[in-house]
């Protein structure tokens, strides 16, 4: 009984070591995702692709401009899902919109 218990512990240890070794062995060939970044990586035109860029606004803290450029010859349909089912506006006495809830939301 003691030998079976030792064998079980040894097999469990080997299994755990193999699983942990498999977690860190992904090859990194230097091929990074070229579809994101500051926009400088995507400055050239690549025929047949939609190229995103993200540029920080210099005058404002923590504000960025996200842009998608269509380098394809045909139109591309983008579908944006939103969980927003309604919006509300605060209107003053002169019927001018003072605040819109969705203005500062994504």
Backbone as JSON, one array per atom type, in Angstrom:
{
  "sequence": "XXXXXXXXXXXXXXXXXXXXXXXXXXXXXXXXXXXXXXXXXXXXXXXXXXXXXXXXXXXXXXXXXXXXXXXXXXXXXXXXXXXXXXXXXXXXXXXXXXXXXXXXXX",
  "N": [[0.82, -1.18, 0.0], [1.97, 1.23, 0.72], [3.85, 1.56, -1.28], [2.26, 1.89, -3.56], [1.1, 4.34, -2.92], [3.33, 6.01, -2.97], [4.03, 5.78, -5.68], [1.77, 6.97, -6.83], [1.99, 9.6, -5.87], [4.43, 10.31, -7.07], [3.79, 10.1, -9.82], [1.84, 12.09, -9.93], [3.38, 14.35, -9.3], [5.14, 14.39, -11.5], [3.3, 14.83, -13.54], [2.36, 17.42, -12.85], [4.72, 18.91, -13.1], [5.2, 18.6, -15.86], [2.94, 19.91, -16.91], [3.37, 22.54, -15.98], [5.77, 23.09, -17.28], [4.94, 23.11, -19.9], [3.45, 25.44, -19.99], [5.13, 27.66, -20.24], [6.53, 27.51, -22.64], [6.05, 28.7, -25.11], [6.91, 29.69, -28.31], [8.51, 32.67, -29.18], [8.64, 34.4, -31.89], [9.1, 36.96, -32.59], [7.21, 38.06, -34.17], [5.02, 40.31, -33.8], [1.73, 41.54, -33.04], [0.67, 43.52, -35.52], [-1.46, 45.2, -35.74], [-2.1, 47.01, -33.82], [-1.24, 49.71, -31.61], [0.75, 52.7, -31.46], [0.26, 53.84, -33.87], [2.4, 54.54, -35.4], [3.58, 52.2, -36.16], [1.95, 51.38, -38.17], [2.18, 52.96, -40.42], [2.6, 52.64, -43.17], [0.93, 51.81, -46.27], [-0.98, 48.98, -46.57], [-2.11, 46.87, -48.89], [-5.44, 45.9, -49.08], [-6.32, 45.75, -46.37], [-7.67, 46.65, -43.12], [-6.6, 49.25, -41.26], [-5.79, 49.99, -38.01], [-5.22, 52.79, -35.77], [-3.85, 54.46, -32.92], [-3.67, 57.46, -31.36], [-2.27, 59.7, -29.1], [-3.76, 62.59, -27.72], [-2.22, 65.65, -27.66], [-2.76, 68.0, -26.22], [-4.44, 67.31, -24.14], [-4.92, 65.41, -21.13], [-4.82, 61.92, -20.93], [-6.39, 61.42, -23.21], [-7.27, 60.08, -26.32], [-7.11, 59.45, -29.85], [-8.75, 57.21, -31.79], [-8.43, 55.54, -34.79], [-9.63, 54.09, -37.77], [-8.44, 53.0, -40.8], [-9.4, 52.34, -44.05], [-7.9, 50.42, -46.31], [-8.71, 48.87, -48.33], [-10.14, 48.02, -51.54], [-12.85, 47.69, -51.69], [-15.89, 48.48, -49.85], [-16.05, 48.26, -46.28], [-17.92, 46.75, -43.78], [-18.56, 47.66, -40.54], [-19.49, 46.38, -37.44], [-20.79, 47.48, -34.5], [-21.36, 46.52, -31.33], [-23.56, 47.33, -28.69], [-24.59, 47.76, -25.36], [-26.36, 49.62, -24.74], [-29.6, 50.67, -24.49], [-31.2, 52.88, -24.39], [-31.12, 56.49, -24.22], [-30.56, 59.54, -22.47], [-31.34, 63.03, -22.23], [-30.5, 66.1, -20.72], [-32.33, 68.97, -20.58], [-32.49, 72.47, -20.76], [-34.43, 75.44, -19.8], [-34.69, 76.78, -22.2], [-34.9, 74.88, -24.12], [-32.44, 73.83, -24.88], [-29.93, 71.38, -25.17], [-28.33, 70.35, -22.34], [-26.91, 68.29, -21.19], [-25.92, 65.11, -22.27], [-26.31, 61.74, -21.72], [-24.85, 59.69, -23.01], [-22.65, 60.96, -24.1], [-20.07, 60.87, -22.9], [-19.43, 58.22, -22.93], [-18.45, 54.92, -24.07]],
  "CA": [[0.0, 0.0, 0.0], [2.85, 2.37, 0.79], [4.5, 1.71, -2.58], [1.25, 2.46, -4.46], [0.95, 5.73, -2.54], [4.53, 6.7, -3.46], [3.9, 5.83, -7.14], [0.74, 7.95, -7.15], [2.56, 10.92, -5.62], [5.46, 10.53, -8.08], [3.11, 10.37, -11.09], [1.21, 13.4, -9.81], [4.45, 15.35, -9.38], [5.61, 14.43, -12.89], [2.24, 15.48, -14.31], [2.35, 18.85, -12.54], [5.93, 19.49, -13.7], [5.0, 18.66, -17.31], [1.96, 20.96, -17.2], [4.02, 23.83, -15.77], [6.77, 23.29, -18.33], [4.21, 23.43, -21.13], [2.88, 26.78, -19.93], [6.1, 28.69, -20.56], [7.39, 27.14, -23.76], [5.57, 29.27, -26.36], [7.99, 30.3, -29.08], [8.3, 34.06, -29.53], [9.45, 34.61, -33.09], [9.23, 38.39, -32.85], [6.07, 38.49, -34.97], [4.04, 40.91, -32.91], [0.51, 41.97, -33.69], [0.93, 44.81, -36.16], [-2.71, 45.91, -35.91], [-2.36, 47.91, -32.7], [-0.07, 50.47, -31.21], [0.64, 54.15, -31.49], [0.0, 54.3, -35.23], [3.65, 54.64, -36.13], [3.87, 50.9, -36.73], [1.04, 51.15, -39.27], [2.2, 54.15, -41.26], [2.59, 52.28, -44.58], [-0.33, 51.26, -46.78], [-0.97, 47.55, -46.87], [-3.28, 46.67, -49.73], [-6.39, 44.89, -48.65], [-6.46, 45.61, -44.92], [-8.2, 47.77, -42.35], [-5.47, 49.56, -40.41], [-6.14, 50.84, -36.87], [-4.15, 53.56, -35.14], [-4.22, 55.11, -31.67], [-2.78, 58.6, -31.19], [-2.57, 60.48, -27.9], [-4.0, 64.02, -27.94], [-1.14, 66.33, -26.94], [-3.25, 69.06, -25.34], [-5.31, 66.76, -23.1], [-4.43, 64.24, -20.41], [-5.56, 60.67, -21.07], [-7.32, 61.43, -24.33], [-6.68, 59.45, -27.49], [-7.92, 59.36, -31.06], [-8.69, 55.89, -32.41], [-8.8, 55.7, -36.18], [-9.57, 52.93, -38.66], [-8.26, 53.4, -42.2], [-9.74, 51.26, -44.97], [-7.02, 50.37, -47.47], [-9.27, 47.93, -49.3], [-10.82, 48.65, -52.67], [-14.29, 47.62, -51.46], [-16.34, 48.97, -48.56], [-16.02, 47.34, -45.16], [-18.99, 47.0, -42.82], [-18.17, 47.47, -39.15], [-20.63, 46.22, -36.55], [-20.46, 47.85, -33.13], [-22.38, 46.12, -30.39], [-23.69, 48.2, -27.53], [-25.62, 47.34, -24.43], [-27.18, 50.78, -24.45], [-30.91, 50.57, -25.1], [-31.82, 54.2, -24.4], [-30.25, 57.6, -23.86], [-31.36, 60.66, -21.98], [-30.78, 64.37, -22.37], [-30.97, 67.14, -19.82], [-32.67, 70.14, -21.39], [-32.81, 73.63, -19.92], [-35.7, 76.13, -20.08], [-34.72, 77.25, -23.6], [-34.86, 73.66, -24.94], [-31.08, 73.5, -25.3], [-29.42, 70.19, -24.5], [-27.27, 70.68, -21.4], [-26.11, 67.09, -20.94], [-26.37, 63.86, -22.88], [-25.7, 60.66, -20.95], [-23.92, 58.88, -23.81], [-21.53, 61.74, -24.64], [-18.77, 60.47, -22.37], [-19.42, 56.75, -22.85], [-18.03, 54.21, -25.27]],
  "C": [[0.87, 1.26, 0.0], [3.53, 2.62, -0.55], [3.51, 2.3, -3.59], [1.05, 3.95, -4.18], [2.13, 6.56, -3.06], [4.46, 6.83, -4.98], [2.88, 6.89, -7.56], [1.26, 9.37, -6.95], [3.59, 11.27, -6.68], [4.82, 10.85, -9.44], [2.42, 11.73, -11.07], [2.24, 14.51, -9.94], [4.95, 15.49, -10.81], [4.57, 15.13, -13.76], [2.21, 16.98, -14.1], [3.55, 19.54, -13.18], [5.77, 19.61, -15.21], [4.0, 19.76, -17.69], [2.58, 22.34, -17.04], [5.06, 24.11, -16.85], [6.1, 23.66, -19.64], [3.67, 24.84, -21.15], [3.86, 27.85, -20.42], [6.95, 28.4, -21.77], [6.89, 27.68, -25.09], [6.72, 29.99, -27.06], [7.61, 31.73, -29.42], [9.22, 34.38, -30.69], [9.65, 36.08, -33.42], [8.12, 38.92, -33.73], [5.0, 39.01, -34.04], [2.82, 41.31, -33.71], [0.71, 43.37, -34.24], [-0.34, 45.63, -36.34], [-3.03, 46.81, -34.73], [-1.09, 48.65, -32.36], [-0.32, 51.95, -31.35], [0.33, 54.69, -32.87], [1.26, 54.41, -36.05], [4.01, 53.3, -36.77], [3.08, 50.66, -38.0], [1.05, 52.29, -40.27], [2.18, 53.82, -42.75], [1.26, 51.7, -44.98], [-0.1, 49.8, -47.11], [-2.24, 47.26, -47.63], [-4.17, 45.58, -49.14], [-6.5, 44.71, -47.15], [-7.1, 46.85, -44.32], [-7.17, 48.04, -41.26], [-5.92, 50.47, -39.26], [-4.94, 51.66, -36.4], [-4.72, 54.22, -33.89], [-3.2, 56.21, -31.41], [-3.22, 59.38, -29.96], [-2.73, 61.95, -28.26], [-3.01, 64.78, -27.06], [-1.65, 67.34, -25.92], [-4.03, 68.55, -24.14], [-4.63, 65.57, -22.42], [-5.37, 63.07, -20.64], [-6.64, 60.72, -22.13], [-6.59, 60.94, -25.57], [-7.65, 59.51, -28.65], [-7.67, 57.99, -31.66], [-9.21, 56.02, -33.82], [-8.68, 54.37, -36.9], [-9.47, 53.45, -40.08], [-8.51, 52.2, -43.09], [-8.86, 51.35, -46.2], [-7.49, 49.35, -48.5], [-9.94, 48.69, -50.43], [-12.33, 48.62, -52.5], [-14.62, 48.15, -50.06], [-16.28, 47.87, -47.52], [-17.14, 47.72, -44.2], [-18.49, 46.68, -41.42], [-19.42, 47.38, -38.3], [-20.16, 46.5, -35.13], [-21.61, 47.44, -32.23], [-22.39, 47.07, -29.21], [-24.78, 47.65, -26.64], [-26.56, 48.48, -24.1], [-28.5, 50.67, -25.22], [-31.62, 51.92, -25.17], [-30.78, 55.23, -24.0], [-31.14, 58.68, -23.27], [-30.58, 61.95, -22.09], [-31.34, 65.26, -21.26], [-31.13, 68.41, -20.63], [-33.03, 71.29, -20.47], [-34.12, 74.29, -20.38], [-35.82, 76.61, -21.52], [-34.66, 76.1, -24.59], [-33.49, 73.37, -25.54], [-30.61, 72.29, -24.5], [-28.22, 70.59, -23.64], [-26.34, 69.49, -21.22], [-26.75, 65.92, -21.66], [-25.6, 62.73, -22.22], [-24.61, 59.94, -21.76], [-22.73, 59.65, -24.35], [-20.17, 61.28, -24.14], [-18.67, 58.97, -22.16], [-18.91, 56.17, -24.15], [-19.0, 53.13, -25.6]]
}
